[in-house]
């Protein structure tokens, strides 16, 4: 009578039960460790495990129901929700609150800066005061593209929108201060918000923890960001694995400590978005660059023209580690003490420009008139700025009077002699060394 009853109410074979024993051995091992903490001796615990693993099939089957709740609780949460690595990104919805753990990731926009993604970080400690500041982390180029300058303690106008899901109402909060921002050596920024961290948490906004160390090679990770050109421009998620990276050169910035991945659908507006370890939701880097062919703003690989720099890996995203920030917060506040935080002291960097020299051709056209042309044969040149005037009164070192030059010129004889001041600019707006030319008067 027992066998038909079991087949009806517990339709598992002996092999199923055996597989179950193997599958749940890890859970039982964890149960032993828990029991040991409660005073059970190692010998007693091992005896219990041995007996459970050797139970007859019927007894083992009866025990399965009791073990299932513990096993479900012990299983590692997959924040990627089953998404396969390198699969197309997925739009994130949160009307039911199931993704509240990412409502602290949102759209940041500051005056003079770019629309990017930023992350509210958890800077709390046991001695943090109730009015401890709230900080977000993003890419430095989202705040300022000025090279060689580290921005600190500067007031800023702008806002960040949390709860930035397609199906949810975003919550906007004002920015307060740029605590630290740089593009020299690292593309990273720390920005303080007007509200305190406690007030944001009281509003239901959840900060994300910084990873204490970098993930190992090929560890499963997630990218969560808000590219402007994808669907509604709100948060989306993609899965991939972490890769180490060498120094990279993006005219004319050099980033010496970088990480790499190939998560799909990264695009404009995703700069500053967090790279997360998939099993614990910790932020280990801020994404800042992509050369994916599908991106509307993909970075072109210029490594073949810059000796000494390794080539970028095709179809990849790059980011800057944020683990160095862990020791920078004391009692919930960013410390400017260089003995505590490696971000300080700050300094200005004088750097040799890497933009190409201006290519200016001065000659005569077929009618004998003087002509000037600006060449774009060098692929790094994006545009020119030019100032012209009488040689005696035109000061090329004065930044006033320069205008973008779009076309070649034919000069009237009455305008000669003429001084021409030229800067070539690369794709990031960085200027070349100044070039001065004088077109002599006609003979």
C-alpha angles and dihedrals in degrees: 000000000000095000097056090045092053093046089053099044101025108030098183127126127225090258089054090055092047091051089049091055091054093044093052098042088097091053091050091050089054089048089055091052089051092049091051090057088055094055104271111140121240090243092053092047094050091048090052092050093048092051093048093050092049098047117128117263096259093049091046090051091052090052095054095079091053093050098047098078091052092047093051091051093048096049116107113254113242105218087185089067093225095308114157119237113264092013117140113279121266129225111242119229124187110172088123094048093242092129099043088124086077099042088102090068114085154136117298124193125172131182107273091009136097132262103260144147123267137181130222105228127210106241097162123133133175091266098043112132119232091252096053111145126257117234134192127198123217140144120297093231089060087067103034136349094204110130125220093021129105112203117213136172095358123150113238138192119220144079145244125220115214126190084043099174126139094241098038138076110255119227116221125210128180124247118235114183143000100231095180134351132166144159095186110101092339132038100219142123136189114202127187120219129219095241120066122249091248092054091052091049089049086054089056097256110141121213119216124233121242115238113249092217140012117271120253121257113287095012112153112257141173132223117209116183147133112243110190096221099050116093108299094350094247131124120311135169136223133179130220140127132277119253129187117237141200129231111300132203122215108175112293102352126083119205112191102183112049143149129212139208141156102227108156132252100018108160146150111325094031093093110121094023117141126259107213135196103242099225100049108020094236120154113235102163145008115234115232112159142036136182096184110145090226092060118102088215102038117164114242116229107247095167093112089065096045112067116212098032122102117238119259116250110250121252093015142132125219133203145173123248118248099188089101088071093068095087094040096080120079118183088346095306129106109252120219092195107119089210088063106029124041091208089077146105094045125209143173118258123217107207136181110247115246097195113116121258117266114266106216122170119198119186144113130284125227091276093055096252120137114257135189126200133179114215126220095189090116104080094215094063112098101170145334133238116205140185123190136185147117112325094235097052105030113097110195091192090064108092091209118100101029116136133182109265114215104166143036120260138226109205126218115231090236091062093059139141092047133177115215120198115194138185123184114212128204126219091278093053095252110149127230126228112292119267122202125196132176121206106206125226117271116269 
